[in-house]
Amino acid sequence: MKNTQVRYSSEEKSPTVSPTFSELLPPLPEEQMAMLEADILQNGCYSPIIVNEDLEIVDGHHRYRICKEHGLPYEMAVFSFADVLEAQQWALETQKSRRNLTVWELGQIALKLKPAIEKRAAENQGARTDLSATLPEGRVDTREELANAVGIGERTMGKIMQIDEHGPKAVKEALHQGKVSVNKGYEITREVKGLPEGEQETAAEQALAEAEYSKTARKIDSQASIAKTIVNAMQKPMEMEPTLDNVRIWMAYADITAENMADML
């Protein structure tokens, strides 16, 4: 990747939007999008939109959309990339520092990178003469490359690939909404995989409901434990052992926060 130092104003050139880049990452949450729009409307688009040498937007799709919608000027900075994969990975690394992407979201991004990763691997293998012509394509190697590309574990990537290929719709929706972990989604996918196709969705929905119930029950048990500790402290404050956990519980109960303490001073 190289910054060519070439810049264009929106009056000089118009960029193009390619699904290769625009659909790589999940949409910005509504709240963050509203904050970005408010900032641009107040201060202008002070960060340049990054484009490749074909003037395809690599980073800055949301800023471009806001500027276009409101007729605001913007600048484009032209970057040179070795190939599509390098541009995609650069865009991902840039956005990872700005967004709180979940493991599932990172895995979905990795799957979008798969064609470019496989293309580069084939080109690299074709350039080598010390490899056997009969060497089979390794699925594990592809999985490892995908995992490394987005910074997650290889086993986790394997589970995401299985869910993406075999997971019921309900499981995928729960993962998109952050209601279950990848491990739980994989567990449910394995459980229902052997059922007749017409029964898998219902079984998955039931398993998700049971998982949510268990999660709620654990939370209630935890809250009951906290309540018991607080009651004991109120009844016998001198006998309450000043452990770190007990102090945290008491601070939470009394709403003692840094902000509230500052208001008292």
N, C-alpha and C positions, 0 to 999 in steps of 0.2 A: 504494500500500500504506500502511495506517495501523494503528498499534496502538490499538485502541479502549480500552485500559486495563481492559477487562472480563475478569474471571477467574472460573473455576468450579473447585471441587474435584471429584474423582471421586465424591464422595458426593452432590453436588448435581446434576450432569449427566453424561450418557454421550455420548462422541463417536461419530461414525460413520466407517467406513472406506470410502472411495470408490476404485475402481480408477483413476480419473483421476489420483489422487495416489499411491496405494500402489504402483502398477505403473510409475510414471514412471522411477524409478531402479533399477539392478540391486540384487539383495539384498546385504546387508552380508556380507563374507567371514566364514567360520566363526570365525576367530581373533578378529576385531574384535567379532563378536557376543558371543563368550564373555567378552571383556574388558569390554564394556558391561554385560553381565548381572552380572558379578562386582562391578562398581562400584556398580550400582543396589542389589544385595543388601546391600552393605556401607554405602553412604552414602544410600540412598534416591534417588528420582527428583527431584533438585534443580532440573533445568531443565524449565520448563513445556512441555507439548505444544501446538504451535501449531495452532489450528483457525480456519476461516473463520466467517462469521456464521451459516452453516447447521450449524455444529459438525462439519464434515467435517475430518478430520485432514489438514493440509497438510505439516507437518513433525513427526516424532517417532513414526513408525509402529513402529520397533523398540522404543523405550522403552515405548510403549503395550502392545505385545505382551508384553514382559517383566513389566510391572506387573500386567497382567491374569492372566498365567500364575501369578504368585506371590501374587496378592491384595494388592498393595501400593498405597498411595494415590498420587495424582499431581494436578497442577494443569494446567488448560488456560488458555491466553491467547488471547483472540479478536482476530484481525486482520481488517481490512476490505480487500478487493481489488477493483479496478475490474472485473475479469473473471477467468475461469478461467485464461487465459494468463498474466496477471500473477502469479497465485498459483503456477502451475507454475514460472515462471521464477524467482520468489523462492525457492521450495523448492530448485531446482537450484543457484542461486548460493550458498545456505546450505550445501548438501551438498558443493559443489565444494571449499570450503575445508577440509572434513573428510576427503575421500576422494581417492584417486589414480585418477581416472577416465581410461581410455584414450580415444584419439581415436575408436575404433570405438564404445565405449560412449556417448560424447557424441553421435555421429552417430545412434545408435539412440534416444537420448532426443529428439533433434531431430525424428525421424520421428514420435514419439508426440505432439510438440507441433504437428505439421502441421495437423490439423483446426482447432485453436484459432487458429493463425496465419492460415490461409486464411479463417476466419470473420471475424477482425478486419479483414483486408485487404478483404474484400467489404463490410463495414460502412463502412469508411473510404472506399472507392471510391464507394459508394452515396450518401455524404454530400457528395461533390464534384459540382459542376455544370460544371466546366471540362474534364471528361474525355469523350472520344468514346464514344458508346454502342457503337461497333463495335470498341473497343480489345480485342484478344485477351488472355486471361490468359497472363501470361508465366511459363513454367516456370523460366527463369533467375532471375526475381525471387523466386519461391517458394524456389528453392535458396539464394539469397542470404539471404533472411529466416531460413531454417532454420539456415544456417551462423552468422549473427550471433547467433541466439538462444542458441547453446551455446558460442560463441567458438572456432570452427574455420574454416579456409579454405573459400571457396566451391567451389573445385575439388575439395578433399577431400570436401566434402559431396556433390558430384555423384558421386564414385566410390562413396561409401557407399550412395547411392540406387540406383546401378546394381547393386552387389553384393546389396543387399537385395531387388531385384526379380528379378535374373537369376542370382545367385550359387549355385553348387552347395552342398548341405548341408555337405559337408566343409570348404569354404572358410569358411562362416559359423561352424562349430564351432571352426576353428583361430583365427579372429579373436576369438571369445568367450573362448578359452583363452589369448589373447595370444601365440600361436605364430608369427603372421605379421603384417606391417604391412598397413595399408589399401592401400598402393600395390601390394604383392605380391598381396594378395587380389583387387584389381581387375585386375591383369595376368593372373592365372590365369582369372578370370571371362571376360575378353575372349578368351583363348586357346581356351577350350572352348565358347564360346557358339555357334560355327558347327557344332559336331559334332551328330550325332543325339542326341536327348534321352536315349536309353538309354546313351549312351557318355560323357556329360558328367561324371557322378559319378566314374567310374573314372579318367578323364583328369585330373580335378581332384586326386584322391587321389595319383596318380602325380606330378603337378607339385608338390604339397605335400611329398612324400617327397624329391624332388630338391632342393627349396629347403632342407629341413632338412639334407640331406647337405652341400650347399654351405656352409651356415652352420657346421656342425660342422667341415668341412675348413678353413674360414677361421680358426676358433678354434684348431685344432691347429697351423696354420701360425704363428699369433701366439704360441702357447705355445712352439713350437720356437725362434722368434726370441728370446723372453725367456730360454729355457734357454741358448741360445748366448751371449747377453750375460753371463749369470751365470757360465758356465764361463770365459769370457775374463777376467772380473773376478777370479775365484779364481786363475787361472793367472798373470795379469799385472795385479795390482791397481793398480800405479803407472801403467800405461799406459791405464787406463780413463778415458775423457773424462767429466768430471763434468757431463754434461748433465742437464736436468730429467727427461727420460725415463729415463735410466740410474739416476738417484737413486731415482725412483719404483719401478723394477724391483727395485733392490737392497732397498729398504724392504719391498716386498711379499714378496720371497724370505726376508728376515730376520724377517718378521712384526713390523716396527717400526710400532706404532700409538700414537696418543696415549694410549690406555688402558694399553697395556703399558709405555710410558715412565713414566706416572704411578705404576705399581706398582714401578718401579725406584728412584724418588726417596724 
